[in-house]
Amino acid sequence: MLKKIVTIGPESTGKSSLCTQLAEHFKTRWVPEYAREYLLRHGTGYKYDDLLKIADGQIEGEEKISAELSKDPAGNSALLFIDTDLTVIKVWSEFVFNKCDNRILTQIAQRPYDLYLLCNVDLPWVKDELREYPDLVTREKLYHYYKDLAVNQQVHWVDISGSYEERLQKAIHAVNMLP
């Protein structure tokens, strides 16, 4: 059975790097964050309604790769790493617009995951054309939103902090502890 492991956390906390490394380590695939693709295509002047489109694209990518892995005749890919899920879109929506579409909230409640890797803000912020919050105060505030969500849900989660190598080792250990 496919186990789904999601990286969450504020921007520039190593989520994509961690998914790439984990997929390579476990010889499987990962789902990129659809928001990056969407914003690169449509520009960074997003509106509230764009978040539902981004959520739909994230789900579509996850479903596509999940289906492909499920068809593996050798059953080699029992793990799927996901760079953000709708929880990230929920936090983003509430932080920027002070509300979140009920369709996103419904999907969050209906989509099962096996582990969340909550990426801490202890890595240096790296500027790119899509990132919005370089100040540590905002990043820490967002991290605590994610942590509150992780603590108050039923899926096991692990705080991922330290250097890139330390993060990878913590994540590998957490994945290896999955039943």
Secondary structure, DSSP 8 states (H G I E B T S, - for coil): --EEEEEE-STTSSHHHHHHHHHHHHT-EEE--HHHHHHHHH-S---HHHHHHHHHHHHHHHHHHHHHHHT-TT----EEEEE--HHHHHHHHHHHHS---HHHHHHHHH---SEEEEE-S-S-----TT----SHHHHHHHHHHHHHHHHTSSS-EEEE-SSHHHHHHHHHHHHHT--
